[in-house]
Amino acid sequence: MAWPTAEVARMSGVTARTLRHYDEIGLLPPARIGSNGHRYYEEAQLLQLQQILVLRALGMGLSEISRILAAQVDELEALRGHHRRLLAERDRLDVLAGTVSRTIAELEQSRMDGRPMMSINRPENLFEGVRSDQYGENLRDFPELAEAVERHTSTMGEAEIEAGHRKRTAQMIRLGELLAAGTPADAEAVQAEIDAQYRALAELRAVSAEEYRAIGRSCVENEPWRAAYEAIAPGLAEYQRDAIEAYATTRLS
């Protein structure tokens, strides 16, 4: 049985554009191309796509995934390995949720009594459970931008990557605080945070207003991305989307 690109996109949640990109780079060629030029995928390709998406969710870049798929021999054993990694990722997210919960409690207490947060005595505690490679992994529906992020990251040292990740985590926490304070998504303080995010992306590759809006929607529609935002504050994914929409309308259109 074979499925056309549109059906595979519907089933997997991966855009047709991304599937074409995976074909172009040799990561996931279709089983065959019909006389009408349409790509068709069979069971083997669907299983490979599942592996690709699992590895993407685990934070791997496309070049690394390509090496893993080329090297693996037994498909079942590979899936068992992916399953172990997913369980480890679940545990990491539990740790991250606990980290954010403690940070919220300490922030509330420090504001009540006017004293520094306890975690500042050991600032590494603020980052327990976070991972330095999450920035690009959720751009899977934007392959060109994801590749730009991956190319940029490949030139950076571990300390530089970690510093960048901590900066982005701090941005998310600040947005969570603005959300908790009831600040509208189009308010200047929120838009300043969104502007910093946009400029960071624009340094890697030109990003149009429509593409930035699509990235904003992915904060809600892409489950790993949504989970990262919701771990910081309930409703933060929608807040980020709405803030990006306001930014794209007022500053990019």
C-alpha positions as CSV (number, residue, x, y, z in Angstrom):
1,M,0.0,0.0,0.0
2,A,1.3,3.5,-0.9
3,W,0.3,6.9,0.4
4,P,0.7,10.2,-1.4
5,T,2.6,13.2,0.1
6,A,-0.6,14.9,1.1
7,E,-1.9,11.9,3.1
8,V,1.5,11.4,4.8
9,A,1.5,15.0,5.7
10,R,-2.0,14.7,7.2
11,M,-1.1,11.5,9.2
12,S,2.3,12.7,10.5
13,G,1.7,16.4,11.0
14,V,4.8,17.1,8.8
15,T,4.3,19.6,6.0
16,A,4.5,18.6,2.4
17,R,7.3,21.1,2.1
18,T,9.3,19.4,4.8
19,L,8.8,16.0,3.2
20,R,10.1,17.4,-0.1
21,H,13.1,18.8,1.7
22,Y,13.8,15.4,3.3
23,D,13.7,13.9,-0.2
24,E,16.0,16.5,-1.6
25,I,18.7,16.0,1.0
26,G,18.4,12.2,0.7
27,L,17.0,11.7,4.2
28,L,13.6,10.2,3.2
29,P,13.2,9.5,-0.5
30,P,9.7,8.3,-1.4
31,A,9.1,4.7,-2.4
32,R,8.3,5.9,-6.0
33,I,7.3,8.9,-8.0
34,G,4.2,8.4,-10.1
35,S,3.8,9.3,-13.8
36,N,1.9,12.4,-12.5
37,G,5.0,13.5,-10.6
38,H,3.5,12.8,-7.2
39,R,5.6,11.2,-4.5
40,Y,4.3,8.0,-2.9
41,Y,5.4,6.5,0.5
42,E,5.1,2.9,1.6
43,E,5.3,1.2,5.0
44,A,9.1,1.3,5.1
45,Q,9.1,5.1,4.5
46,L,6.5,5.7,7.1
47,L,8.6,3.8,9.7
48,Q,11.6,5.8,8.7
49,L,9.7,9.0,9.0
50,Q,8.6,8.0,12.5
51,Q,12.3,7.5,13.4
52,I,13.2,10.9,12.0
53,L,10.5,12.7,14.0
54,V,11.4,10.8,17.2
55,L,15.1,11.8,16.7
56,R,14.1,15.4,16.0
57,A,12.0,15.4,19.1
58,L,15.1,14.2,21.0
59,G,17.0,17.3,19.8
60,M,19.0,15.9,16.9
61,G,19.9,17.8,13.8
62,L,19.2,16.5,10.3
63,S,22.8,15.6,9.5
64,E,23.1,13.6,12.8
65,I,19.8,11.8,12.0
66,S,21.1,11.0,8.6
67,R,24.2,9.4,10.0
68,I,22.2,7.4,12.6
69,L,19.8,6.0,9.9
70,A,22.7,5.1,7.6
71,A,24.5,3.3,10.4
72,Q,21.6,1.3,11.9
73,V,21.2,-2.3,11.0
74,D,18.3,-3.7,12.9
75,E,15.1,-1.5,12.8
76,L,13.5,-3.1,15.9
77,E,16.7,-2.5,17.9
78,A,16.8,1.0,16.7
79,L,13.2,1.6,17.9
80,R,14.1,0.2,21.3
81,G,16.9,2.6,21.5
82,H,14.6,5.5,20.6
83,H,12.2,4.3,23.2
84,R,14.8,4.4,25.9
85,R,15.7,7.9,24.9
86,L,12.1,9.0,25.0
87,L,11.7,7.7,28.5
88,A,14.9,9.6,29.5
89,E,13.4,12.7,27.9
90,R,10.2,12.3,29.9
91,D,12.2,12.1,33.1
92,R,14.2,15.2,32.0
93,L,10.9,17.2,31.5
94,D,9.7,16.1,34.9
95,V,13.0,17.5,36.4
96,L,12.6,20.7,34.3
97,A,9.0,21.2,35.5
98,G,10.3,20.9,39.1
99,T,13.0,23.4,38.4
100,V,10.6,26.0,37.0
101,S,8.2,25.4,39.9
102,R,10.9,26.0,42.5
103,T,12.0,29.1,40.6
104,I,8.5,30.5,40.7
105,A,8.2,29.9,44.4
106,E,11.5,31.5,45.1
107,L,10.7,34.5,42.9
108,E,7.5,35.0,44.8
109,Q,9.2,34.7,48.1
110,S,12.1,37.0,47.2
111,R,9.6,39.7,46.1
112,M,7.7,39.4,49.3
113,D,10.7,39.7,51.6
114,G,13.0,41.7,49.4
115,R,15.9,39.2,49.6
116,P,17.8,37.5,46.7
117,M,16.6,34.2,45.4
118,M,18.1,31.2,47.2
119,S,19.1,29.7,43.8
120,I,21.4,32.6,43.1
121,N,23.8,31.1,45.7
122,R,24.0,28.1,43.3
123,P,22.8,29.5,39.9
124,E,23.3,26.2,38.1
125,N,20.2,25.1,39.9
126,L,18.2,27.4,37.7
127,F,19.1,25.3,34.7
128,E,18.5,21.8,36.0
129,G,16.7,19.8,33.4
130,V,17.2,22.3,30.5
131,R,19.1,21.2,27.5
132,S,21.3,23.4,25.3
133,D,20.1,22.1,22.0
134,Q,16.4,22.9,22.2
135,Y,16.6,26.1,20.2
136,G,16.6,24.5,16.8
137,E,14.9,21.2,17.3
138,N,11.4,22.6,17.2
139,L,11.9,24.3,13.8
140,R,11.2,21.0,12.1
141,D,8.5,22.6,9.9
142,F,10.9,25.3,8.8
143,P,13.8,23.2,7.4
144,E,15.7,26.1,5.8
145,L,15.8,28.0,9.1
146,A,16.5,24.8,11.1
147,E,19.5,24.2,8.8
148,A,20.7,27.7,9.4
149,V,20.5,27.2,13.1
150,E,22.3,24.0,12.9
151,R,25.1,25.5,10.7
152,H,25.5,28.3,13.2
153,T,25.5,26.0,16.2
154,S,28.2,23.8,14.6
155,T,30.7,26.7,14.7
156,M,30.1,27.4,18.4
157,G,31.8,25.9,21.5
158,E,29.9,24.1,24.2
159,A,30.1,27.1,26.6
160,E,28.9,29.5,24.0
161,I,26.0,27.2,23.1
162,E,25.1,26.9,26.8
163,A,25.2,30.6,27.3
164,G,22.9,31.2,24.4
165,H,20.5,28.6,25.6
166,R,20.4,30.2,29.1
167,K,19.7,33.6,27.5
168,R,16.7,32.1,25.6
169,T,15.5,30.4,28.7
170,A,15.6,33.7,30.6
171,Q,13.6,35.3,27.8
172,M,10.9,32.7,28.1
173,I,10.8,33.2,31.9
174,R,10.5,37.0,31.4
175,L,7.6,36.4,29.0
176,G,6.0,34.1,31.6
177,E,6.3,36.8,34.2
178,L,4.6,39.4,31.9
179,L,1.8,36.9,31.2
180,A,1.3,36.4,34.9
181,A,1.2,40.1,35.4
182,G,-1.6,40.4,32.9
183,T,0.5,42.4,30.4
184,P,-1.2,42.4,26.9
185,A,0.7,40.6,24.2
186,D,1.0,43.8,22.1
187,A,2.4,45.8,25.1
188,E,5.8,47.4,24.6
189,A,7.5,45.3,27.2
190,V,6.3,42.1,25.5
191,Q,7.1,43.4,22.0
192,A,10.7,44.2,23.1
193,E,11.2,40.5,24.0
194,I,9.7,39.4,20.7
195,D,11.9,41.9,18.9
196,A,15.0,40.3,20.5
197,Q,13.8,36.9,19.4
198,Y,13.2,38.0,15.9
199,R,16.6,39.7,15.6
200,A,18.3,36.5,16.8
201,L,16.6,34.6,14.0
202,A,17.3,37.3,11.4
203,E,21.0,37.1,12.1
204,L,20.9,33.5,10.9
205,R,18.6,34.0,7.9
206,A,16.0,36.5,6.6
207,V,12.6,35.8,8.1
208,S,9.5,37.2,6.5
209,A,6.5,38.4,8.4
210,E,4.5,35.4,7.2
211,E,7.2,33.0,8.2
212,Y,7.5,34.6,11.6
213,R,3.7,34.3,12.1
214,A,4.0,30.6,11.1
215,I,6.7,30.2,13.7
216,G,4.4,31.8,16.3
217,R,1.6,29.4,15.4
218,S,4.0,26.5,15.8
219,C,4.6,27.5,19.4
220,V,1.0,26.2,19.9
221,E,0.7,23.5,17.2
222,N,4.1,21.8,17.6
223,E,3.7,19.7,20.7
224,P,7.3,19.6,21.9
225,W,7.5,23.4,21.5
226,R,4.2,23.9,23.2
227,A,5.3,21.7,26.1
228,A,8.5,23.8,26.6
229,Y,6.5,27.0,26.9
230,E,3.8,25.4,29.1
231,A,6.4,24.1,31.4
232,I,7.3,27.7,32.2
233,A,3.7,29.0,32.5
234,P,0.3,27.8,31.5
235,G,-0.9,29.7,28.5
236,L,2.6,30.9,27.5
237,A,2.5,29.2,24.1
238,E,-0.6,31.1,23.1
239,Y,0.8,34.3,24.6
240,Q,4.0,33.9,22.5
241,R,1.9,33.2,19.4
242,D,-0.2,36.3,19.9
243,A,2.8,38.5,20.7
244,I,4.5,37.3,17.4
245,E,1.3,38.0,15.5
246,A,1.2,41.5,16.9
247,Y,4.9,42.1,16.1
248,A,4.6,40.8,12.6
249,T,1.6,43.0,11.9
250,T,3.0,46.2,13.4
251,R,6.7,45.9,12.6
252,L,7.2,43.5,9.7
253,S,4.2,44.1,7.4
